[in-house]
């Protein structure tokens, strides 16, 4: 029972308490760049979950045999290998989404969330907890960018997943531009931190 509770805590922390976007504030480059549509956000979210989980598994497996002096280069090689795999899969099966993500797909290699979980968690924990950590953080990242993308796409174009939701709605194009990304992210960070503070204060 205690083990299951511990695994649930490792998984759930990334969803809200330590959400990588709203609380740790990592991975903002792809967050701001690709959240112009839900389709882009979904593709990036799936790619990040894949890389996070499998890189955590491998790094946790080799953590006791990799010398500290070459730890970071080894981690980068592991992460880059899985990024290459997911990039090839996306170009093979979802070429339109891969083209829209563009340079931000291979740049997952240097995403601070991926390296942060490798260095801050996987290298110090066994495989199963590392899997749950990767899943939770990846899903938390995905939900965050989907929320941002949904708001920006609807307010900026009046659409969701490319389909018109309300014909009478007059979109505000600034939301699909960089200032709209920063404004949306800032408001959501403030909102979620206020919710977290309220829960901590017992409101």
VEXZATI-349730 format. One record per atom (N, C-alpha, C): residue number from 1; residue in one letter; x, z, y. Coordinates in steps of 0.02 Angstrom, whole numbers. Atoms other than C-alpha are relative to their C-alpha. Layout:
VEXZATI-349730
num residu X Z Y
NUM A X Z Y
...
This chain:
VEXZATI-349730
num residu X Z Y
1 X 41 0 -60
1 X 0 0 0
1 X 43 0 63
2 X -44 -3 -58
2 X 140 46 121
2 X 37 -66 11
3 X -35 63 -4
3 X 231 -115 79
3 X -45 -54 31
4 X 47 49 -26
4 X 75 -220 113
4 X -13 11 75
5 X 10 -16 -71
5 X 48 -128 277
5 X 59 -23 42
6 X -60 21 -36
6 X 227 -161 328
6 X 3 -76 9
7 X 0 73 -4
7 X 212 -347 288
7 X -52 -24 49
8 X 52 19 -48
8 X 50 -357 386
8 X 24 12 72
9 X -26 -14 -66
9 X 137 -276 535
9 X 51 -53 22
10 X -49 52 -16
10 X 279 -402 525
10 X -35 -66 17
11 X 36 62 -13
11 X 152 -544 521
11 X -39 5 66
12 X 47 -4 -56
12 X 30 -480 653
12 X 34 10 68
13 X -33 -14 -65
13 X 158 -431 786
13 X 8 -63 41
14 X -9 62 -36
14 X 187 -613 830
14 X -64 -29 28
15 X 64 26 -23
15 X 2 -647 854
15 X -18 27 69
16 X 18 -28 -65
16 X -19 -528 1000
16 X 54 46 27
17 X -43 -52 -27
17 X 94 -376 1020
17 X 67 -26 24
18 X -64 29 -19
18 X 256 -477 1024
18 X -5 -76 3
19 X 9 73 -3
19 X 186 -650 1054
19 X 59 -32 38
20 X -61 28 -30
20 X 337 -761 1092
20 X -11 -33 68
21 X 14 32 -64
21 X 252 -848 1239
21 X -22 51 52
22 X 32 -42 -50
22 X 148 -715 1324
22 X 36 67 13
23 X -32 -65 -9
23 X 257 -560 1298
23 X 77 -4 -2
24 X -73 6 2
24 X 434 -608 1246
24 X 23 -55 47
25 X -11 56 -47
25 X 424 -766 1354
25 X 61 -42 -21
26 X -51 45 26
26 X 531 -880 1246
26 X -32 -68 -15
27 X 25 67 18
27 X 516 -1066 1208
27 X -44 -31 54
28 X 42 25 -54
28 X 445 -1107 1380
28 X 9 -74 14
29 X -13 71 -15
29 X 524 -1280 1392
29 X -51 -45 -36
30 X 52 40 33
30 X 414 -1360 1256
30 X -70 22 18
31 X 66 -26 -18
31 X 270 -1248 1306
31 X -26 -34 63
32 X 21 31 -63
32 X 265 -1320 1482
32 X -4 -76 -6
33 X -5 74 2
33 X 308 -1498 1432
33 X -52 -34 -44
34 X 42 37 49
34 X 197 -1539 1283
34 X -72 23 -1
35 X 69 -26 3
35 X 38 -1442 1320
35 X -49 -38 44
36 X 48 41 -37
36 X -47 -1586 1409
36 X -60 -19 -43
37 X 56 15 45
37 X -157 -1611 1255
37 X 4 45 -62
38 X 4 -41 61
38 X -215 -1513 1103
38 X 35 -34 -58
39 X -33 37 54
39 X -148 -1650 989
39 X 75 13 1
40 X -72 -14 -7
40 X 29 -1627 1055
40 X 16 72 -21
41 X -12 -71 14
41 X 16 -1437 1044
41 X -6 14 -75
42 X 9 -11 72
42 X -47 -1444 864
42 X 61 -26 -38
43 X -59 28 34
43 X 97 -1557 811
43 X 61 44 10
44 X -57 -44 -13
44 X 226 -1446 894
44 X -7 66 -36
45 X 12 -63 34
45 X 147 -1289 823
45 X 16 -3 -74
46 X -13 9 72
46 X 152 -1354 645
46 X 75 -7 -13
47 X -72 10 8
47 X 333 -1410 666
47 X 38 65 8
48 X -35 -64 -12
48 X 388 -1241 735
48 X -13 49 -57
49 X 15 -44 57
49 X 299 -1144 596
49 X 43 -19 -60
50 X -39 25 57
50 X 384 -1253 464
50 X 73 21 7
51 X -72 -15 -11
51 X 558 -1231 540
51 X 12 75 -1
52 X -9 -73 -2
52 X 535 -1044 573
52 X -1 31 -69
53 X 8 -31 66
53 X 476 -1000 398
53 X 59 -18 -45
54 X -52 21 48
54 X 603 -1102 300
54 X 70 19 24
55 X -66 -22 -24
55 X 751 -1063 412
55 X 8 76 -9
56 X -3 -73 13
56 X 708 -877 400
56 X 15 14 -73
57 X -12 -10 72
57 X 704 -891 210
57 X 73 -12 -17
58 X -70 17 17
58 X 874 -976 198
58 X 49 49 33
59 X -45 -46 -35
59 X 957 -865 329
59 X -2 70 -31
60 X 6 -64 34
60 X 890 -709 245
60 X 37 -1 -67
61 X -32 6 66
61 X 957 -774 78
61 X 76 1 4
62 X -73 6 -6
62 X 1133 -805 142
62 X 31 53 46
63 X -22 -46 -52
63 X 1145 -659 263
63 X 60 43 -22
64 X -54 -43 24
64 X 1265 -559 152
64 X 64 -37 -17
65 X -59 39 19
65 X 1386 -701 118
65 X 30 -40 58
66 X -26 37 -58
66 X 1406 -778 291
66 X 41 48 44
67 X -41 -43 -44
67 X 1552 -703 391
67 X -28 2 71
68 X 26 -8 -68
68 X 1506 -636 562
68 X 29 -50 49
69 X -33 45 -47
69 X 1631 -750 649
69 X -32 -69 3
70 X 30 67 1
70 X 1539 -908 596
70 X -77 5 -11
71 X 71 -12 12
71 X 1364 -833 588
71 X -45 -49 40
72 X 41 41 -43
72 X 1290 -927 736
72 X 4 -75 -19
73 X -4 70 22
73 X 1358 -1100 686
73 X -37 -14 -65
74 X 35 8 65
74 X 1291 -1074 509
74 X -75 0 11
75 X 72 -3 -14
75 X 1120 -1026 576
75 X -24 -65 31
76 X 19 63 -33
76 X 1117 -1181 686
76 X -4 -57 -49
77 X 0 52 51
77 X 1160 -1293 539
77 X -64 5 -43
78 X 61 -10 40
78 X 1018 -1217 436
78 X -61 -23 39
79 X 58 18 -41
79 X 893 -1236 579
79 X -2 -75 11
80 X -2 72 -13
80 X 950 -1413 619
80 X -20 -40 -62
81 X 19 34 62
81 X 927 -1462 436
81 X -76 -3 -7
82 X 73 -1 6
82 X 745 -1409 436
82 X -34 -37 57
83 X 27 40 -56
83 X 715 -1487 607
83 X 4 -74 -18
84 X -7 70 21
84 X 781 -1652 537
84 X -53 -18 -52
85 X 51 12 51
85 X 664 -1636 387
85 X -68 -9 32
86 X 67 4 -30
86 X 510 -1602 494
86 X -5 -60 46
87 X 1 59 -43
87 X 558 -1740 616
87 X -11 -64 -41
88 X 9 59 43
88 X 573 -1869 476
88 X -71 -2 -29
89 X 68 -3 27
89 X 408 -1811 400
89 X -51 -21 53
90 X 48 17 -53
90 X 317 -1824 567
90 X 4 -73 19
91 X -6 71 -15
91 X 387 -1996 605
91 X -26 -43 -57
92 X 25 38 57
92 X 339 -2050 429
92 X -75 2 -6
93 X 71 -9 12
93 X 162 -1981 424
93 X -42 5 64
94 X 37 -7 -64
94 X 113 -1946 606
94 X 42 -29 57
95 X -46 30 -50
95 X 216 -2070 710
95 X -25 5 72
96 X 26 -4 -68
96 X 100 -2065 861
96 X 14 67 32
97 X -13 -67 -26
97 X 114 -1876 880
97 X 75 10 11
98 X -72 -7 -6
98 X 302 -1883 849
98 X 26 -35 62
99 X -21 36 -60
99 X 322 -2013 987
99 X -20 37 63
100 X 23 -38 -59
100 X 220 -1908 1108
100 X 43 62 11
101 X -43 -59 -7
101 X 327 -1754 1072
101 X 70 -19 23
102 X -63 27 -24
102 X 481 -1861 1100
102 X 60 45 -13
103 X -63 -38 6
103 X 643 -1767 1133
103 X -13 73 -18
104 X 13 -71 12
104 X 557 -1598 1116
104 X -5 16 -75
105 X 1 -12 72
105 X 542 -1621 928
105 X 70 17 -26
106 X -68 -20 22
106 X 731 -1626 892
106 X 27 61 37
107 X -24 -58 -38
107 X 756 -1494 1028
107 X -25 66 -28
108 X 20 -62 34
108 X 670 -1368 914
108 X 63 37 -25
109 X -63 -29 23
109 X 849 -1340 853
109 X 23 55 47
110 X -25 -49 -49
110 X 889 -1246 1014
110 X -57 42 29
111 X 56 -42 -23
111 X 719 -1164 1035
111 X 19 73 -8
112 X -21 -71 0
112 X 752 -982 1080
112 X -38 42 -50
113 X 41 -38 49
113 X 611 -922 966
113 X 32 -5 -69
114 X -29 10 67
114 X 693 -998 811
114 X 65 40 -8
115 X -64 -36 4
115 X 867 -931 847
115 X -10 75 8
116 X 14 -71 -10
116 X 795 -766 906
116 X -23 34 -64
117 X 24 -29 64
117 X 706 -736 740
117 X 56 0 -52
118 X -57 2 47
118 X 860 -790 642
118 X 48 56 14
119 X -49 -50 -19
119 X 977 -677 738
119 X -29 70 3
120 X 29 -66 -10
120 X 856 -535 773
120 X -37 29 -60
121 X 40 -26 56
121 X 762 -523 608
121 X 27 -24 -68
122 X -16 25 67
122 X 807 -637 462
122 X 68 22 -26
123 X -67 -19 24
123 X 991 -590 457
123 X 5 74 -19
124 X 0 -72 16
124 X 944 -406 439
124 X -53 21 -51
125 X 55 -17 44
125 X 796 -415 319
125 X -1 -45 -62
126 X 6 38 62
126 X 752 -475 145
126 X -47 -60 10
127 X 35 65 -6
127 X 664 -641 109
127 X -74 8 16
128 X 72 -5 -9
128 X 482 -585 97
128 X -19 23 71
129 X 15 -18 -70
129 X 478 -489 264
129 X 18 -56 49
130 X -21 55 -44
130 X 570 -637 342
130 X -52 -57 1
131 X 53 51 5
131 X 435 -756 280
131 X -59 20 45
132 X 57 -24 -39
132 X 298 -649 358
132 X 16 1 75
133 X -21 2 -70
133 X 397 -633 520
133 X -3 -71 27
134 X 1 70 -22
134 X 419 -822 530
134 X -71 -27 6
135 X 70 23 -2
135 X 235 -854 491
135 X -35 29 62
136 X 34 -33 -56
136 X 175 -727 620
136 X 23 -27 67
137 X -27 25 -63
137 X 291 -785 759
137 X -19 -74 10
138 X 18 70 -5
138 X 258 -968 720
138 X -73 -10 17
139 X 72 5 -14
139 X 70 -944 718
139 X -16 26 70
140 X 10 -26 -68
140 X 78 -839 877
140 X 19 -52 52
141 X -22 54 -44
141 X 175 -978 963
141 X -51 -56 1
142 X 48 56 5
142 X 53 -1109 899
142 X -66 15 35
143 X 63 -19 -32
143 X -102 -1015 955
143 X 7 2 76
144 X -12 -3 -72
144 X -25 -987 1126
144 X 2 -69 31
145 X -4 66 -30
145 X 18 -1169 1157
145 X -66 -39 -9
146 X 66 32 7
146 X -152 -1225 1088
146 X -47 25 54
147 X 42 -27 -53
147 X -238 -1109 1211
147 X 18 -32 68
148 X -23 30 -63
148 X -132 -1174 1356
148 X -20 -74 2
149 X 15 71 2
149 X -156 -1355 1301
149 X -75 -13 7
150 X 73 7 -5
150 X -345 -1333 1281
150 X -24 7 72
151 X 20 -11 -70
151 X -362 -1265 1457
151 X 23 -58 43
152 X -27 54 -42
152 X -249 -1398 1534
152 X -34 -67 -14
153 X 31 64 16
153 X -326 -1544 1440
153 X -71 -4 26
154 X 70 1 -22
154 X -504 -1494 1479
154 X -5 -2 76
155 X 4 -2 -73
155 X -477 -1449 1661
155 X 32 -62 33
156 X -35 58 -29
156 X -360 -1597 1690
156 X -30 -67 -16
157 X 27 65 20
157 X -454 -1734 1597
157 X -74 2 -19
158 X 69 -6 23
158 X -623 -1665 1543
158 X -8 -14 -74
159 X 1 17 72
159 X -576 -1698 1362
159 X 32 56 -41
160 X -35 -41 49
160 X -523 -1602 1206
160 X 14 -44 -60
161 X -22 46 54
161 X -425 -1693 1070
161 X -19 -72 18
162 X 12 68 -23
162 X -452 -1849 1175
162 X -72 -21 6
163 X 71 17 -4
163 X -641 -1841 1170
163 X -33 35 59
164 X 34 -28 -59
164 X -750 -1815 1324
164 X -47 55 -22
165 X 42 -58 17
165 X -833 -1644 1316
165 X -61 4 45
166 X 55 -6 -48
166 X -938 -1646 1473
166 X 7 -57 51
167 X -5 58 -43
167 X -972 -1810 1564
167 X -10 17 74
168 X 13 -18 -70
168 X -1032 -1722 1721
168 X 57 41 31
169 X -55 -40 -25
169 X -871 -1621 1735
169 X 49 -43 38
170 X -49 36 -41
170 X -752 -1677 1872
170 X 69 30 -10
171 X -66 -29 16
171 X -573 -1650 1808
171 X 45 6 61
172 X -50 -11 -53
172 X -432 -1585 1917
172 X 68 -20 -29
173 X -59 31 31
173 X -281 -1693 1878
173 X 63 44 3
174 X -61 -41 -7
174 X -155 -1561 1935
174 X 15 40 -64
175 X -11 -41 60
175 X -181 -1467 1771
175 X 39 -36 -54
176 X -42 35 49
176 X -95 -1604 1671
176 X 69 -17 29
177 X -64 8 -32
177 X 51 -1604 1792
177 X 40 66 -5
178 X -41 -61 6
178 X 198 -1478 1793
178 X -27 61 38
179 X 27 -59 -34
179 X 119 -1366 1928
179 X -59 32 -37
180 X 56 -25 39
180 X -37 -1351 1821
180 X 22 39 -61
181 X -28 -35 58
181 X 69 -1299 1672
181 X 24 69 20
182 X -26 -65 -23
182 X 155 -1161 1771
182 X -57 47 20
183 X 57 -41 -21
183 X -9 -1100 1846
183 X -37 28 -60
184 X 36 -21 60
184 X -98 -1095 1677
184 X 39 53 -38
185 X -41 -48 36
185 X 47 -1006 1593
185 X 3 66 36
186 X -4 -62 -38
186 X 63 -879 1733
186 X -63 41 -4
187 X 64 -36 4
187 X -121 -835 1731
187 X -10 30 -68
188 X 9 -25 68
188 X -124 -817 1542
188 X 47 58 -15
189 X -47 -56 10
189 X 33 -708 1540
189 X -26 63 33
190 X 27 -58 -36
190 X -44 -594 1671
190 X -61 28 -36
191 X 61 -21 34
191 X -210 -588 1577
191 X 16 38 -64
192 X -15 -33 64
192 X -136 -546 1407
192 X 39 64 9
193 X -36 -63 -13
193 X -18 -416 1479
193 X -47 54 27
194 X 50 -49 -24
194 X -164 -335 1568
194 X -42 26 -59
195 X 37 -21 60
195 X -261 -332 1403
195 X 42 49 -41
196 X -44 -44 39
196 X -111 -255 1314
196 X 7 68 33
197 X -5 -64 -36
197 X -91 -123 1449
197 X -64 40 -5
198 X 64 -35 6
198 X -276 -83 1442
198 X -9 31 -69
199 X 5 -28 68
199 X -268 -60 1253
199 X 46 61 -7
200 X -47 -56 4
200 X -115 52 1271
200 X -26 61 37
201 X 27 -55 -39
201 X -205 156 1402
201 X -66 26 -28
202 X 61 -23 32
202 X -358 171 1290
202 X -64 -25 33
203 X 59 27 -33
203 X -476 66 1397
203 X -40 -44 -48
